[in-house]
Amino acid sequence: MDTKFQFRAGLRYAKKPELYEISHIVEHLAFGANAEFSSEQAFEAEFTKNGAYHNAWTSDFSVCYESECADLEWDRIMHLQQVAIASPRFNNEELQSEKGNVRAELTGYMNDYSRLLWPRLQQSIGEQIPDLQERVKTISNIELRDIREHYRRTHTAENLRFIIAGNLRHRKKEILKMLEGWELKSGERFEIPYDELHAANPILIRRKDASNITFGFSWVVPRKLELAETYAMNLLNHILNGTTGSRIFGQARKGGLVYGMGSDISNGWHNTSWDFDGEVNTESAEKLFDLIHTEIVKVLNGDISDESIEAAKSYATGRYQMGAQTVGQIADFYADNYFMNGIVGKYDSMPSEIKKIKKVTMVDLAREFIGSGINSLVAVSSIDKASIVKLAERLKFS
């Protein structure tokens, strides 16, 4: 059985900017001392004794607690998840340890250039978030009373959503009864914060030891996509960057321009971004960006062959069939759209949804993203800013 328990309690819900990292630390403390166990070590030993797994993660908007276990012990693990989430016993010793662990985690991200650039890109278009260095500085401000206040305010019944996948036959009533027994205050479902977004000038994050260019760029539309539109953009991303036969990544790889790059859709409550990222050697960067421009212009002009669309649909259908091999894969299918947008897709309807995707939908959406006027390019490299500006010029469309 796979479980996901999500609260809108992420980084953007810190009470004050100087406490920005508080939700991350609350997440780290989730499997520490609680009503039944005196320490993280004691809880961990009990949780994992039959091979069960648990984890948690924090994003701008979410704190999510996950577990996976053998069917034979699903109810024991559900109870342990309840104990950890609904009755933590925060203490200063574990707080100091986890502040150090979170500091180490974020400091490590500063050496991961792809993680380094995306917060700067979000900042550049108007999202009210700090970069990694600014996040690290907030850790020392957080005290035990802040942890308890954030937990009480955000970990409430109305602010909780969950996904449970597994053998649920004859168990649903029992599961709901267990969940209704969680000792959480009523609370409220928090709104997703709204930011006024805009276009931004290209940004260079200079790193003397960066031997190539790690880049990310986005086009953003100020609305939430419908589920069918998300499927259409996923198909377009596969055509452009999905395999070594794709129109951008495939050609770039064949031409020796890039080892790896990709594109993706991030569908949010107020905005949706079309994101591209990758790494390229300095001497190949202009050719790669020219290729990206050329292929996107073709899409904008409706130049997508029926053969490539059918091939992408076939690939997506195969991935759908392969995607139901584990309960975790099934749960993951629902997570993003449900937790962010409250949309519950129907897994069994995917083959018919894939078949219904039309070229005109992909073309119209691509035109909407490119024409939105909200975009940015951020790169991490040792080269000069003028070179990054030239690359950004190659992504302009008349």
Secondary structure per residue as TSV (DSSP state, phi and psi in degrees):
chain	resnum	aa	ss	phi	psi
A	1	M	-	360.0	138.1
A	2	D	E	-115.1	132.1
A	3	T	E	-127.0	144.6
A	4	K	E	-135.4	123.5
A	5	F	E	-118.7	115.2
A	6	Q	E	-117.9	134.5
A	7	F	E	-118.5	142.3
A	8	R	S	-76.6	84.2
A	9	A	-	-139.9	18.6
A	10	G	S	-73.7	-165.7
A	11	L	G	-58.6	-33.9
A	12	R	G	-72.7	-8.6
A	13	Y	G	-101.2	12.6
A	14	A	-	-59.9	141.5
A	15	K	S	-65.7	-33.1
A	16	K	S	-137.2	149.4
A	17	P	G	-57.0	-33.5
A	18	E	G	-73.3	-4.6
A	19	L	G	-111.8	23.3
A	20	Y	T	-50.8	-37.7
A	21	E	T	-84.5	8.0
A	22	I	H	-63.6	-40.4
A	23	S	H	-64.7	-33.7
A	24	H	H	-63.6	-40.4
A	25	I	H	-73.1	-38.0
A	26	V	H	-57.8	-43.9
A	27	E	H	-59.4	-43.5
A	28	H	H	-64.9	-30.3
A	29	L	H	-84.3	-4.7
A	30	A	T	-60.5	-31.9
A	31	F	T	-108.6	30.0
A	32	G	S	-94.6	-146.2
A	33	A	S	-60.3	139.9
A	34	N	B	-148.5	-167.8
A	35	A	S	-62.7	-23.3
A	36	E	S	-114.5	-15.8
A	37	F	-	-130.9	139.6
A	38	S	S	-83.8	-13.7
A	39	S	S	-155.8	164.4
A	40	E	H	-59.9	-39.8
A	41	Q	H	-63.9	-41.8
A	42	A	H	-66.4	-42.3
A	43	F	H	-64.8	-43.6
A	44	E	H	-61.6	-42.9
A	45	A	H	-60.6	-41.4
A	46	E	H	-72.1	-41.6
A	47	F	H	-63.9	-43.0
A	48	T	T	-96.7	6.7
A	49	K	T	-64.4	-24.0
A	50	N	T	-110.0	18.8
A	51	G	S	95.2	3.0
A	52	A	-	-66.4	156.7
A	53	Y	E	-127.3	143.8
A	54	H	E	-141.6	156.7
A	55	N	E	-159.1	171.3
A	56	A	E	-149.7	155.0
A	57	W	E	-146.6	156.4
A	58	T	E	-124.7	138.3
A	59	S	-	-128.9	-171.2
A	60	D	S	-55.1	-38.0
A	61	F	S	-116.3	-21.0
A	62	S	-	-117.4	148.4
A	63	V	E	-121.2	123.7
A	64	C	E	-128.5	132.1
A	65	Y	E	-110.2	126.4
A	66	E	E	-122.5	152.2
A	67	S	E	-150.9	157.4
A	68	E	E	-143.3	135.2
A	69	C	-	-148.4	166.2
A	70	A	-	-66.5	148.3
A	71	D	G	-58.2	-31.9
A	72	L	G	-64.3	-20.5
A	73	E	G	-124.5	26.6
A	74	W	H	-58.7	-40.7
A	75	D	H	-71.8	-33.8
A	76	R	H	-64.5	-43.8
A	77	I	H	-69.2	-38.3
A	78	M	H	-59.3	-41.1
A	79	H	H	-64.0	-42.7
A	80	L	H	-66.3	-35.4
A	81	Q	H	-63.3	-40.7
A	82	Q	H	-60.3	-46.4
A	83	V	H	-60.4	-44.6
A	84	A	H	-68.0	-44.5
A	85	I	H	-81.6	-39.3
A	86	A	H	-95.2	-15.8
A	87	S	S	-140.8	54.0
A	88	P	B	-69.4	153.7
A	89	R	-	-122.4	82.0
A	90	F	-	-63.0	134.5
A	91	N	-	-135.4	160.1
A	92	N	H	-68.3	-33.9
A	93	E	H	-61.9	-48.6
A	94	E	H	-69.1	-32.8
A	95	L	H	-60.3	-47.8
A	96	Q	H	-62.7	-39.1
A	97	S	H	-62.1	-46.5
A	98	E	H	-74.1	-28.0
A	99	K	H	-61.4	-40.9
A	100	G	H	-65.8	-40.1
A	101	N	H	-67.4	-41.0
A	102	V	H	-66.6	-39.3
A	103	R	H	-60.8	-42.6
A	104	A	H	-65.5	-39.5
A	105	E	H	-62.2	-48.7
A	106	L	H	-68.7	-37.5
A	107	T	H	-62.3	-39.2
A	108	G	H	-63.0	-36.0
A	109	Y	H	-62.9	-26.0
A	110	M	T	-66.5	-17.7
A	111	N	T	-94.6	-1.1
A	112	D	-	-104.0	101.2
A	113	Y	H	-62.9	-32.1
A	114	S	H	-67.2	-37.0
A	115	R	H	-71.4	-28.9
A	116	L	H	-70.7	-37.9
A	117	L	H	-82.3	-31.1
A	118	W	H	-65.8	-41.1
A	119	P	H	-59.5	-36.9
A	120	R	H	-66.8	-36.1
A	121	L	H	-65.9	-44.6
A	122	Q	H	-59.7	-44.2
A	123	Q	H	-57.8	-44.8
A	124	S	H	-62.6	-30.5
A	125	I	T	-95.1	2.4
A	126	G	T	114.3	2.4
A	127	E	-	-73.2	137.0
A	128	Q	-	-86.6	71.6
A	129	I	-	-133.6	152.7
A	130	P	-	-85.9	164.5
A	131	D	-	-85.9	-178.8
A	132	L	H	-62.1	-43.2
A	133	Q	H	-62.0	-41.2
A	134	E	H	-67.4	-35.2
A	135	R	H	-63.7	-43.5
A	136	V	H	-58.6	-39.1
A	137	K	H	-64.9	-23.3
A	138	T	H	-79.2	-16.1
A	139	I	G	-62.0	-42.6
A	140	S	G	-66.2	-18.3
A	141	N	G	-78.5	-15.2
A	142	I	-	-86.3	126.6
A	143	E	-	-118.0	171.2
A	144	L	H	-59.6	-39.4
A	145	R	H	-64.1	-32.1
A	146	D	H	-67.8	-41.0
A	147	I	H	-59.1	-48.1
A	148	R	H	-65.5	-38.8
A	149	E	H	-65.4	-45.0
A	150	H	H	-63.3	-42.8
A	151	Y	H	-61.4	-49.3
A	152	R	H	-60.3	-38.3
A	153	R	H	-75.2	-34.0
A	154	T	H	-104.6	-29.8
A	155	H	S	-92.5	76.4
A	156	T	-	-123.9	164.5
A	157	A	S	-63.0	-43.2
A	158	E	T	-69.9	-23.0
A	159	N	T	-92.2	2.8
A	160	L	E	-98.4	135.9
A	161	R	E	-129.2	152.1
A	162	F	E	-143.9	155.1
A	163	I	E	-131.0	129.2
A	164	I	E	-128.7	124.7
A	165	A	E	-123.8	137.6
A	166	G	S	156.3	-160.8
A	167	N	-	-79.8	96.8
A	168	L	-	-98.9	1.4
A	169	R	T	-58.2	125.3
A	170	H	T	64.5	15.7
A	171	R	T	-117.8	-12.7
A	172	K	H	-59.7	-44.4
A	173	K	H	-63.4	-39.3
A	174	E	H	-66.5	-41.1
A	175	I	H	-63.8	-46.2
A	176	L	H	-62.6	-38.1
A	177	K	H	-63.3	-41.0
A	178	M	H	-62.5	-44.0
A	179	L	H	-66.1	-38.2
A	180	E	H	-66.9	-17.3
A	181	G	T	-85.9	-4.4
A	182	W	S	-65.3	132.6
A	183	E	-	-87.3	75.8
A	184	L	-	-117.2	141.6
A	185	K	-	-66.7	161.2
A	186	S	-	-63.7	-60.3
A	187	G	-	68.1	-155.0
A	188	E	-	-146.4	156.0
A	189	R	-	-85.1	114.1
A	190	F	-	-68.1	146.2
A	191	E	-	-76.7	152.9
A	192	I	-	-77.9	125.6
A	193	P	-	-58.4	145.3
A	194	Y	-	-107.1	132.7
A	195	D	-	-121.0	139.5
A	196	E	-	-82.2	115.2
A	197	L	-	-100.8	159.5
A	198	H	-	-156.5	167.4
A	199	A	-	-70.0	155.1
A	200	A	-	-136.3	153.0
A	201	N	-	-71.1	152.2
A	202	P	-	-61.0	148.5
A	203	I	E	-123.8	135.8
A	204	L	E	-111.9	124.6
A	205	I	E	-99.4	106.9
A	206	R	E	-79.0	130.0
A	207	R	-	-134.3	114.5
A	208	K	T	-59.4	-30.3
A	209	D	T	-92.0	5.1
A	210	A	-	-80.5	110.7
A	211	S	-	-84.7	-9.6
A	212	N	S	-137.0	-161.6
A	213	I	E	-116.5	118.0
A	214	T	E	-97.7	122.5
A	215	F	E	-127.5	156.8
A	216	G	E	-148.4	136.0
A	217	F	E	-142.8	151.9
A	218	S	E	-138.3	145.9
A	219	W	E	-114.6	138.7
A	220	V	E	-127.1	136.4
A	221	V	E	-108.9	140.0
A	222	P	S	-83.5	55.6
A	223	R	S	-162.0	165.0
A	224	K	-	-88.2	134.6
A	225	L	-	-78.6	148.2
A	226	E	-	-70.7	160.4
A	227	L	H	-59.3	-42.7
A	228	A	H	-63.9	-33.4
A	229	E	H	-69.6	-37.8
A	230	T	H	-62.0	-42.9
A	231	Y	H	-61.1	-41.1
A	232	A	H	-63.9	-42.3
A	233	M	H	-69.2	-34.7
A	234	N	H	-61.4	-39.8
A	235	L	H	-65.8	-42.2
A	236	L	H	-62.9	-41.6
A	237	N	H	-60.8	-36.2
A	238	H	H	-65.9	-42.7
A	239	I	H	-61.2	-37.6
A	240	L	H	-82.7	-38.6
A	241	N	H	-141.4	9.0
A	242	G	T	-73.0	-37.9
A	243	T	S	-141.2	179.8
A	244	T	T	-71.3	-3.0
A	245	G	T	-100.5	7.4
A	246	S	S	-79.1	167.0
A	247	R	T	-78.0	-29.8
A	248	I	T	-102.1	-67.3
A	249	F	H	-58.5	-43.7
A	250	G	H	-60.9	-47.5
A	251	Q	H	-65.7	-40.3
A	252	A	H	-64.0	-41.6
A	253	R	H	-65.5	-43.5
A	254	K	H	-62.9	-35.3
A	255	G	T	-86.3	3.9
A	256	G	T	72.1	24.2
A	257	L	S	-89.2	-31.1
A	258	V	-	-153.2	142.0
A	259	Y	S	-82.9	-38.0
A	260	G	E	-154.5	137.6
A	261	M	E	-160.5	166.7
A	262	G	E	-163.4	178.3
A	263	S	E	-144.8	155.8
A	264	D	E	-155.9	163.4
A	265	I	E	-112.7	130.8
A	266	S	E	-115.9	105.0
A	267	N	E	-95.4	110.3
A	268	G	-	-106.8	-176.7
A	269	W	S	-72.4	-44.0
A	270	H	S	-104.6	-28.0
A	271	N	-	-140.4	155.7
A	272	T	E	-130.9	132.9
A	273	S	E	-114.1	142.6
A	274	W	E	-105.3	107.4
A	275	D	E	-110.3	136.6
A	276	F	E	-122.5	142.6
A	277	D	E	-153.9	162.4
A	278	G	E	169.4	-173.7
A	279	E	E	-129.3	139.5
A	280	V	E	-144.7	142.7
A	281	N	-	-68.3	148.5
A	282	T	G	-55.4	-42.0
A	283	E	G	-71.1	-15.0
A	284	S	G	-105.1	-4.9
A	285	A	H	-63.2	-46.2
A	286	E	H	-64.1	-41.1
A	287	K	H	-63.5	-40.2
A	288	L	H	-63.7	-46.3
A	289	F	H	-68.9	-31.7
A	290	D	H	-64.2	-39.9
A	291	L	H	-64.5	-44.2
A	292	I	H	-57.6	-46.8
A	293	H	H	-60.4	-47.4
A	294	T	H	-59.2	-45.8
A	295	E	H	-72.3	-32.6
A	296	I	H	-71.3	-37.3
A	297	V	H	-59.1	-40.7
A	298	K	H	-60.5	-42.6
A	299	V	H	-62.1	-45.9
A	300	L	H	-60.5	-29.0
A	301	N	T	-88.7	3.2
A	302	G	T	81.0	14.5
A	303	D	-	-85.3	74.3
A	304	I	-	-130.8	117.8
A	305	S	-	-72.4	150.3
A	306	D	H	-60.7	-33.9
A	307	E	H	-64.2	-42.4
A	308	S	H	-68.4	-34.3
A	309	I	H	-67.2	-45.3
A	310	E	H	-64.8	-37.4
A	311	A	H	-65.2	-39.6
A	312	A	H	-67.6	-38.2
A	313	K	H	-64.3	-41.0
A	314	S	H	-62.3	-43.2
A	315	Y	H	-62.1	-45.8
A	316	A	H	-63.2	-37.5
A	317	T	H	-66.1	-41.2
A	318	G	H	-63.7	-42.4
A	319	R	H	-64.7	-35.6
A	320	Y	H	-60.6	-47.2
A	321	Q	H	-64.8	-37.8
A	322	M	H	-72.8	-21.9
A	323	G	T	-77.8	-0.1
A	324	A	T	-111.4	24.8
A	325	Q	S	-78.8	-24.0
A	326	T	S	-132.6	158.2
A	327	V	H	-64.7	-32.6
A	328	G	H	-63.3	-40.6
A	329	Q	H	-64.0	-40.0
A	330	I	H	-65.4	-44.6
A	331	A	H	-62.1	-40.7
A	332	D	H	-61.8	-33.5
A	333	F	H	-56.2	-38.7
A	334	Y	H	-86.4	-22.3
A	335	A	H	-59.5	-56.9
A	336	D	H	-59.9	-51.5
A	337	N	H	-67.3	-35.4
A	338	Y	H	-74.0	-49.6
A	339	F	H	-68.2	-37.9
A	340	M	H	-84.1	-46.0
A	341	N	H	-115.3	-3.6
A	342	G	-	71.7	17.2
A	343	I	-	-96.0	128.0
A	344	V	-	-107.9	102.8
A	345	G	-	-73.2	155.9
A	346	K	-	-100.9	114.4
A	347	Y	G	-59.8	-43.0
A	348	D	G	-67.4	-17.4
A	349	S	G	-87.7	-3.4
A	350	M	H	-56.9	-46.2
A	351	P	H	-56.5	-41.9
A	352	S	H	-71.2	-34.4
A	353	E	H	-65.4	-38.7
A	354	I	H	-63.7	-44.1
A	355	K	H	-61.7	-32.0
A	356	K	H	-78.9	-10.7
A	357	I	-	-64.3	130.9
A	358	K	-	-114.8	151.7
A	359	K	H	-59.1	-40.8
A	360	V	H	-59.8	-34.0
A	361	T	H	-66.3	-44.1
A	362	M	H	-62.9	-43.9
A	363	V	H	-65.8	-45.6
A	364	D	H	-62.6	-40.5
A	365	L	H	-67.6	-43.0
A	366	A	H	-59.1	-42.6
A	367	R	H	-63.4	-38.3
A	368	E	H	-65.3	-43.6
A	369	F	H	-64.1	-50.1
A	370	I	H	-64.5	-32.8
A	371	G	T	-91.2	4.3
A	372	S	S	-69.8	-25.7
A	373	G	S	80.6	5.3
A	374	I	-	-116.1	108.8
A	375	N	E	-159.9	162.0
A	376	S	E	-163.0	153.0
A	377	L	E	-127.2	130.5
A	378	V	E	-127.7	138.0
A	379	A	E	-134.8	147.2
A	380	V	E	-111.9	122.2
A	381	S	E	-168.9	169.7
A	382	S	S	-96.0	-1.9
A	383	I	S	-79.7	177.2
A	384	D	-	-83.9	160.3
A	385	K	H	-61.9	-36.0
A	386	A	H	-59.3	-34.0
A	387	S	H	-68.3	-36.2
A	388	I	H	-69.7	-38.2
A	389	V	H	-60.8	-40.4
A	390	K	H	-64.0	-38.9
A	391	L	H	-64.4	-40.9
A	392	A	H	-63.0	-36.2
A	393	E	H	-60.1	-30.1
A	394	R	T	-73.9	-10.4
A	395	L	T	-104.2	17.4
A	396	K	-	-93.2	140.9
A	397	F	-	-127.2	128.5
A	398	S	-	-81.2	360.0
